[in-house]
Every structure is written in structure tokens, then in C-alpha cells.
């Protein structure tokens, strides 16, 4: 065997087996997502591969970690439309008409109750109330209040469940986004999509169980750990799709390397990995072997996935012309539907640009024009194709925005600071009771007065919809059994049918 390997190395060494250079290495499908090597060819059959990947705390592709779902699942997959930067609930969903008469007055201390402020407004001497400049109307049979900024979302209001009483623990972006994704403000825990991949396995043999995509622009960075596997085996990490070049790094073969040569070379590489596994028992080697197999198949499946030539003109009309442009939020929404059709378990879209401390009226309009139509189109498209009945769609950001103005309040301009005490999200699809508004805030949209929903509660509810008990979905690490919801969280049954 060594002679055969050496012969192939001699013919394809330059830029082909260079794991350090990344041709087959980390970063091909996201940082650490597929182990140290990710564009390999599989030599193991499905049975042998499944046997190899089995074991304590492991989930082989296509199966869960235990003896099936804990509860009857209502959904098979989740699409999370994460609006990074925190949309203002006061200007989109949480209608407070009484604020018009209080414009420019000081926010009462009885409302703020000494709650923490960010460093950006803690030095302000005044906290003037800033009512929204935008018109709200009641929509559909449900009568949900939705701003004119979101006409397409308003048109599907009866399909949506608006949760006005979301709250979180973090007041700054990175810890708040990390908390939403992983259940902890500190980096290092597995993300929601990784927990789902670990608990349920994958429905697709040709694509990852968990895919992340990013659109928009803004000052807040989005780190790979937000779709990472933390202390779970790295094969449960999300794979980030790019908007330029290969959707996945190094997906194409190097010039002069045929698919047949790649398979032969990586057959040998996988044999070496198998020998090393026998010597060390390192579980990350099993990850590497499995992802060689997956990545080789992705060389065929991903180009087909991203080829939109077979989409009808009516589809682009539904999502908007931006859906023809790779990397836009609209394109990502259309890709999310295509990924779901092909069995991807969890699709996370991050859209940046909602961090509107200043010039909110101008900037929130831009964001709504980019996101409103494709968000609504995704729900309608899934419904038309029979996918919404087993897909949960979630829309929202990491926290809300303050009723008081950050900076100078003028007749045509205002800004809003971070506000973790209450904000609004919406859900639609499998098992969700559409046409309702859940929870209530006070007259200033500052505190919750009815039916609070914590981030841990939302994550527990999403796991429940997919058949997983958040109390039982655990992983032992450094002597402790961890879970997504830490030691908190309750399923919010009022959101469910």
C-alpha cells in the first residue's frame, strides 16, 4: 500500500495533499466544522461507517443519539432568520400609541427602575421618550399590530405568532448573540443547530445537517463560534456558505486534478486515518473520516444546490430581484428553502445592520426593504410546497431597543440604545399557533407585564417541536452534563397548536 500511496503523492503532491495549506484542511467547510480534513473520498460503506461512528455521546448521520425522539415531533427542521444588531420592537411590532402625547418627556424612573444602561447612554443627562415615526395598523383576522415598514410581513400576519415578551440577560451584542445561539454568554458552548444535529442526526446524506449564511453589513462581527459545535464532536458544527467563489472553501478540485484522482488519493488517506484511529482511539479521527465522505459528495450536491436556473420566474418575483444576487438576504432565504427541500436540519441566516443607535428612521427603513419581502416570501414558498407543515421559521434579533432616545431627539430623527428587558420575535410553521400575539409589555415597551418568554424558554420550545426534551438532551464534558438551556427553560405551550 505504501508504494501506491507514494506513487499518488508524487503525482499530486503540490497543492493537493497540503492539509496545512487548507486544500483539504480546516476552513473548507467552516472553522473546525469538518475536522482537520474535509474534501476526502469515502471508502467505507454506509454500514461500516455507521458502526465506526457509533458510541457513547455520538450520533451517526441519519440517526439520533438515543432510541428516537423524546416526544412526538411536530417539525423536522428549523430556519432561523437572525436579525443581528437588534431590530426596534417599538418601530415594528409593539404598538404604543400613548407615547405620542409623551414625546420628549423624561422616561419616568418608576418605569426604568434603576435598570442597567449601556456605556453609550449611561452618561446622558436626559432620557427623552421617542415614539415611533411610523404608522401601525391591525392586520388580518388576528388584528396583529404591524408597522407599515413591513407590508409583506403584515400581509401574512395570520400565519405568524408574534412574541412581544421576549427577554434576555445580556445587554451588549456579542454576549447577547452568543447567549441566543448557545445558552451561555461565554463562548465555547455548542450552538442550537449543533445540538439539533447531535440530537437528531441528519436527513441528508449529501449536505451538512447545519448550514449558516451571512448577509448585510454592520459594525458587529459574527464569529464562526456562533455556528460552532463547542465541546460536541466537530462534525456537529455548522457549515458556513459563502457568497463569492465556491460556496464552500476549496470545494472545487485544483487545476489538473480529476475527481477520479482525488477519490483514489483520499481512499489511501482514509486508510491511514483508520490505522491512526486504531492506535489512538481519538474521536476526532472518526469525525475526519465521516467528513471526508460528506465533503466528497458535496462536490456534486452543492453546485446543484446553488444553481438557480431551474427556479421559475415567479419565484424570483416572490422573493424580489435581490434573490438573484448571491449573498443578499433574499438569495439566502431562497437558498434556505432549497436546503430544506434537500433535508438540511437547521439553516441559520444572519443579517447584519440593525444596530441603530443613531438615525434610526433612515436606517431601519433600509433594513426593512432588504428583509421584509424575502422573509414573508420564504413562509409563503414553504407553505405552497408543503414544507411549512414540518418546518419552523423564526425571525428576530438578540434583544430590543429603548423607548428613550439615544443622542439628540429632533422632529425627524432619533436613535435607540440596547434593551434586553423586552423585545419582539415571530414564529411560523410546524406546531406553532399562528394568528396570535403572545405576551404584553408596559405602556413604554420597557418591562414585560404578561407572559414573559426567556431565551432559554424559546430554545426549549424549539427543541420540543423537533421531538427533543431539553432536560434530556445532554452531553457530558469535563465531568458535568451540559445542555442548551443550562439549568433553566420551560416549553411555552401557549405558542403551540
C-alpha positions in Angstrom: 0.0 0.0 0.0 2.8 2.4 0.9 4.2 2.2 -2.7 0.8 3.1 -4.1 0.4 6.0 -1.8 3.9 7.3 -2.6 3.1 7.0 -6.3 0.0 9.1 -6.0 1.7 11.6 -3.7 4.4 12.0 -6.4 1.8 12.8 -9.0 -0.4 15.1 -6.9 1.6 16.4 -4.0 1.7 20.1 -5.0 -1.4 21.9 -3.5 -3.4 18.7 -3.2 -2.4 16.9 0.0 -1.4 20.2 1.6 -3.5 20.0 4.7 -1.8 22.9 6.2 -2.5 25.0 3.1 -6.2 24.3 3.6 -6.8 22.4 0.3 -8.2 19.5 2.4 -7.9 21.2 5.8 -9.7 23.3 8.3 -11.8 26.1 6.9 -13.1 24.2 3.9 -16.5 23.8 5.5 -16.1 26.3 8.2 -13.6 26.6 11.0 -13.4 23.2 12.6 -16.7 22.2 11.1 -15.4 19.1 9.4 -12.3 18.4 11.3 -8.7 18.6 10.0 -9.6 17.3 6.6 -12.8 17.8 4.7 -12.6 17.1 1.0 -11.9 13.5 1.1 -13.3 10.4 -0.6 -15.0 7.8 1.4 -14.0 4.1 1.2 -16.3 2.9 4.0 -19.7 1.6 3.1 -22.8 3.1 5.0 -22.9 0.2 7.4 -19.2 0.2 8.3 -19.2 4.0 8.6 -22.3 4.0 10.9 -20.6 1.3 13.0 -17.4 3.3 13.2 -19.2 6.5 14.2 -21.3 4.9 16.9 -20.6 5.1 20.6 -21.2 7.0 23.7 -22.3 10.6 23.2 -22.3 10.1 19.4 -24.9 10.4 16.7 -24.2 8.8 13.4 -25.5 10.5 10.2 -29.2 9.8 9.8 -29.9 8.8 13.4 -30.2 10.4 16.8 -28.2 9.8 19.9 -30.8 7.7 21.7 -33.7 5.5 20.9 -35.6 8.1 18.9 -37.2 11.5 19.8 -38.2 12.1 23.4 -41.7 13.4 22.5 -43.8 13.3 19.3 -42.0 15.7 16.9 -44.1 18.3 15.1 -41.2 19.6 13.0 -38.3 18.2 11.1 -36.2 21.3 10.6 -35.7 25.0 11.6 -34.9 28.1 9.6 -33.7 30.9 11.9 -33.7 34.4 10.4 -31.5 36.1 12.9 -31.6 39.9 12.6 -28.2 40.8 14.0 -28.0 44.2 15.8 -31.4 44.1 17.3 -34.5 45.4 15.5 -36.6 48.0 17.3 -39.8 46.4 18.6 -41.2 49.9 19.1 -41.0 50.7 15.4 -42.0 47.3 14.0 -44.4 45.3 16.2 -45.0 46.7 19.7 -47.5 49.5 19.1 -47.7 52.1 21.9 -50.0 55.0 20.6 -50.0 56.6 24.0 -46.3 57.6 23.6 -47.3 60.3 21.0 -48.5 62.6 23.9 -45.3 61.9 25.9 -42.8 62.8 23.1 -39.8 64.5 24.6 -40.8 64.0 28.2 -38.4 62.2 30.6 -38.8 58.4 30.9 -40.2 58.0 34.5 -37.8 56.5 37.0 -40.7 54.2 38.1 -40.5 52.6 34.6 -36.7 52.4 34.4 -36.4 51.2 38.0 -32.7 51.7 38.1 -32.1 49.1 35.4 -28.7 48.8 33.8 -27.8 51.1 30.9 -25.1 50.6 28.4 -22.0 52.8 28.4 -23.4 54.6 25.3 -26.3 56.2 27.2 -25.3 55.9 30.9 -23.7 59.4 30.7 -26.8 61.1 29.2 -28.4 63.7 31.4 -31.8 63.2 29.8 -33.8 60.2 28.6 -36.5 61.7 26.4 -39.3 59.4 25.2 -39.1 58.9 21.4 -42.4 57.5 20.0 -42.2 55.8 16.6 -42.5 57.9 13.5 -44.1 55.1 11.6 -47.7 54.2 11.2 -49.1 50.9 12.6 -52.2 49.1 11.5 -54.1 46.0 12.6 -53.5 43.1 10.2 -55.6 40.1 9.0 -58.3 38.4 11.0 -56.0 38.2 14.1 -55.7 42.0 14.3 -52.0 41.9 15.0 -50.4 45.3 15.1 -47.6 45.6 12.5 -45.8 48.7 11.2 -46.1 50.0 7.7 -42.3 49.4 7.5 -43.1 45.7 7.0 -46.0 45.4 4.5 -45.2 41.9 3.3 -44.9 40.6 6.8 -48.1 42.3 7.7 -49.8 40.5 4.8 -49.0 37.1 6.3 -49.8 38.1 9.9 -52.4 35.4 10.4 -49.7 32.8 9.7 -47.4 34.2 12.4 -47.2 34.1 16.1 -45.8 37.4 17.5 -44.0 37.0 20.8 -43.8 40.5 22.3 -42.5 39.4 25.7 -39.1 38.0 24.8 -36.3 38.9 27.3 -32.6 38.1 27.7 -29.8 38.6 30.1 -27.1 40.3 28.1 -27.1 44.0 27.2 -24.3 44.1 24.6 -24.2 42.4 21.2 -21.6 39.7 21.3 -22.6 38.2 24.6 -26.3 38.5 23.7 -25.9 36.8 20.3 -23.7 34.1 21.9 -26.3 33.6 24.5 -29.1 33.2 22.0 -27.1 30.7 19.9 -25.6 28.7 22.8 -27.4 29.3 26.0 -24.4 31.0 27.5 -22.9 34.5 27.3 -19.4 32.9 27.4 -18.0 31.4 24.2 -17.3 27.7 24.0 -20.7 26.1 24.2 -22.4 24.2 21.3 -24.9 26.3 19.2 -28.5 25.5 18.8 -28.0 24.0 15.3 -25.2 21.8 16.7 -27.5 20.5 19.5 -30.1 19.6 16.9 -27.6 17.9 14.7 -26.3 15.9 17.7 -29.8 15.0 18.9 -31.4 14.1 15.7 -28.7 13.4 13.1 -29.1 14.4 9.5 -31.8 13.9 7.0 -29.4 14.4 4.1 -26.6 12.2 3.0 -25.2 14.8 0.6 -25.3 18.0 2.6 -24.5 19.0 6.2 -27.2 18.9 8.8 -26.5 22.6 9.8 -25.8 25.5 7.4 -25.1 29.1 8.2 -25.2 32.1 5.8 -24.5 35.8 6.4 -25.8 39.0 4.7 -25.9 42.7 5.3 -23.3 45.0 6.7 -22.6 46.5 10.1 -20.1 47.1 12.8 -20.9 43.9 14.8 -18.7 40.9 13.9 -20.2 37.4 13.6 -17.7 34.8 14.7 -17.6 31.2 13.5 -18.2 30.0 17.0 -21.8 31.2 16.7 -22.4 28.1 14.5 -19.7 26.0 16.2 -20.1 22.7 18.0 -18.3 23.8 21.2 -17.3 20.7 23.1 -19.5 18.4 20.9 -17.6 16.5 18.3 -16.8 18.9 15.4 -19.0 17.1 12.9 -22.0 18.7 14.5 -20.7 22.2 13.8 -22.5 24.4 11.2 -21.0 24.8 7.7 -20.8 28.4 6.6 -21.8 29.0 2.9 -20.0 31.9 1.2 -21.5 34.4 -1.3 -18.5 34.6 -3.6 -16.5 31.9 -5.3 -17.1 28.3 -4.2 -20.0 28.4 -1.7 -17.7 26.3 0.5 -14.0 26.9 0.6 -11.8 24.6 -1.7 -14.9 22.8 -2.9 -13.5 22.6 -6.5 -10.7 20.3 -7.3 -7.3 22.0 -8.0 -6.4 22.5 -11.6 -5.3 19.3 -13.3 -6.9 17.0 -10.6 -9.7 14.9 -11.7 -12.5 13.5 -9.5 -11.1 10.0 -10.0 -7.6 11.0 -8.9 -9.0 12.8 -5.8 -11.0 9.7 -4.8 -8.0 7.4 -5.2 -5.7 9.6 -3.2 -8.2 10.1 -0.4 -9.0 6.4 -0.3 -5.4 6.0 0.8 -5.6 8.9 3.2 -8.7 7.4 4.8 -6.9 4.1 5.2 -4.1 6.0 7.0 -6.7 7.7 9.2 -8.2 4.3 10.0 -4.8 3.0 11.1 -4.3 6.0 13.3 -7.7 5.6 14.8 -6.8 2.0 15.8 -3.7 3.3 17.5 -5.2 6.3 19.4 -8.9 5.9 19.6 -9.2 9.7 19.1 -12.9 10.5 18.3 -11.9 13.4 16.1 -10.4 10.9 13.7 -13.9 9.4 13.2 -15.1 13.0 12.5 -12.4 13.4 9.9 -13.3 10.1 8.2 -17.0 10.9 8.2 -16.5 14.4 6.8 -14.1 13.2 4.1 -17.1 11.1 2.9 -19.6 14.0 3.2 -17.3 16.6 1.6 -16.7 14.4 -1.4 -20.4 14.1 -2.0 -20.8 17.8 -1.5 -18.6 18.4 -4.5 -21.6 17.2 -6.6 -24.5 18.3 -4.4 -23.5 21.9 -3.6 -23.2 23.1 -7.2 -26.6 21.6 -7.9 -28.0 23.3 -4.8 -26.7 26.8 -5.8 -27.7 26.5 -9.5 -31.0 28.5 -9.6 -31.5 28.2 -13.3 -34.4 25.8 -12.7 -36.3 28.3 -10.5 -39.4 29.8 -12.1 -39.6 33.5 -12.8 -42.5 33.7 -10.3 -40.1 32.5 -7.6 -37.8 35.5 -8.1 -40.8 37.8 -8.3 -42.0 36.4 -4.9 -38.6 36.9 -3.2 -37.7 40.0 -5.1 -35.0 40.8 -7.7 -32.3 40.7 -5.0 -32.8 37.0 -4.8 -30.8 36.7 -8.0 -27.8 38.2 -6.3 -25.7 35.7 -4.2 -25.0 36.9 -0.7 -28.1 39.1 -0.4 -30.7 38.3 2.3 -33.2 37.4 -0.4 -30.8 35.0 -2.0 -30.1 33.4 1.3 -33.8 33.0 2.0 -34.3 31.2 -1.3 -31.3 29.1 -0.6 -32.8 28.2 2.8 -35.9 26.8 1.1 -33.7 24.8 -1.3 -31.6 23.5 1.6 -34.8 22.4 3.5 -36.0 20.6 0.4 -32.8 18.6 0.4 -33.0 17.6 4.1 -30.8 20.1 5.9 -31.9 20.1 9.5 -31.1 23.6 10.6 -30.5 26.7 8.5 -29.3 29.9 10.2 -29.4 33.2 8.3 -27.6 36.1 10.0 -28.5 39.5 8.6 -26.4 42.4 9.9 -27.3 46.1 10.1 -30.0 46.5 12.8 -27.7 48.3 15.3 -29.4 51.7 15.0 -28.2 53.9 17.8 -28.5 57.0 15.6 -30.5 57.9 12.5 -32.9 55.1 13.2 -35.8 56.3 10.9 -33.5 56.2 7.9 -31.6 53.0 8.7 -34.5 50.9 9.8 -36.2 51.6 6.5 -33.2 50.3 4.6 -33.1 47.1 6.6 -36.9 46.5 6.2 -36.7 47.0 2.5 -33.9 44.3 2.4 -35.6 41.8 4.6 -39.4 42.2 4.6 -40.3 40.7 1.2 -37.9 37.7 1.3 -38.9 36.8 4.9 -42.6 36.7 4.0 -41.8 35.0 0.7 -40.0 32.2 2.5 -43.0 31.5 4.7 -45.4 31.5 1.6 -43.0 29.5 -0.5 -42.6 26.8 2.2 -46.4 26.7 2.6 -47.0 26.3 -1.1 -44.6 23.4 -1.3 -46.0 21.6 1.7 -42.8 22.3 3.7 -44.2 24.7 6.3 -46.1 21.9 8.0 -42.9 20.4 9.2 -40.6 23.5 9.2 -40.4 26.1 12.0 -39.4 29.6 10.8 -38.1 32.1 13.5 -37.4 35.8 13.0 -35.8 38.1 15.5 -32.6 39.6 17.0 -30.6 39.4 20.2 -32.5 42.0 22.2 -34.7 45.0 21.8 -34.4 48.8 21.7 -35.1 51.5 24.3 -38.1 53.8 24.3 -35.9 56.7 25.2 -33.7 58.4 22.6 -30.0 57.9 22.4 -28.4 61.2 21.3 -30.5 64.2 20.2 -34.2 63.9 19.7 -35.4 66.0 16.8 -38.6 66.3 14.8 -37.3 63.9 12.1 -34.7 61.8 13.8 -33.9 59.7 16.9 -31.8 56.7 17.9 -32.4 53.9 20.4 -30.0 52.0 22.7 -29.9 48.3 23.5 -32.7 46.9 25.6 -32.7 43.3 26.9 -35.8 43.7 29.1 -38.4 43.1 26.3 -38.4 42.7 22.5 -40.5 41.0 19.8 -39.9 38.0 17.6 -42.2 36.0 15.4 -42.5 32.3 14.6 -44.4 30.4 12.0 -44.8 26.8 10.8 -44.9 23.4 12.3 -46.7 23.2 15.6 -46.9 27.0 16.0 -50.3 28.6 16.7 -50.4 31.3 14.0 -52.6 34.3 14.2 -51.8 35.2 17.8 -49.8 37.8 19.7 -48.2 36.4 22.9 -47.2 38.4 25.9 -47.6 42.1 26.7 -45.3 45.0 27.7 -46.0 48.1 29.7 -47.0 51.4 28.1 -43.4 52.2 27.3 -42.3 48.8 25.9 -39.8 48.8 28.7 -40.9 46.0 31.0 -43.0 42.8 30.5 -46.3 42.7 32.3 -47.7 39.4 31.0 -46.4 36.0 29.8 -42.6 36.5 29.7 -40.6 34.3 27.3 -36.9 34.0 28.1 -34.3 32.9 25.5 -34.0 29.6 27.3 -37.8 29.1 27.1 -37.7 29.8 23.3 -34.9 27.3 22.8 -36.6 24.7 25.0 -39.8 25.2 22.8 -37.9 24.8 19.5 -36.3 21.6 20.8 -39.7 20.3 21.9 -41.2 21.0 18.4 -38.5 18.7 17.0 -39.2 16.0 19.5 -36.3 16.7 21.9 -36.7 17.2 25.7 -34.3 20.0 26.6 -33.8 18.4 30.0 -32.7 15.1 28.5 -30.6 16.3 25.6 -27.3 16.5 27.4 -23.6 15.9 26.8 -21.0 15.0 29.4 -18.0 17.3 29.3 -15.3 17.7 31.9 -17.4 15.7 34.4 -20.6 17.7 34.0 -23.7 17.0 31.9 -24.4 20.1 29.8 -27.5 21.1 27.9 -28.5 24.0 25.6 -30.8 25.6 28.3 -28.2 25.2 31.1 -30.3 24.7 34.2 -33.3 26.9 33.1 -36.0 26.9 30.5 -39.6 25.8 30.1 -41.6 24.9 27.0 -44.1 27.7 26.2 -47.1 25.6 25.4 -49.2 28.7 24.7 -47.2 29.2 21.5 -48.2 25.7 20.2 -51.2 24.3 18.5 
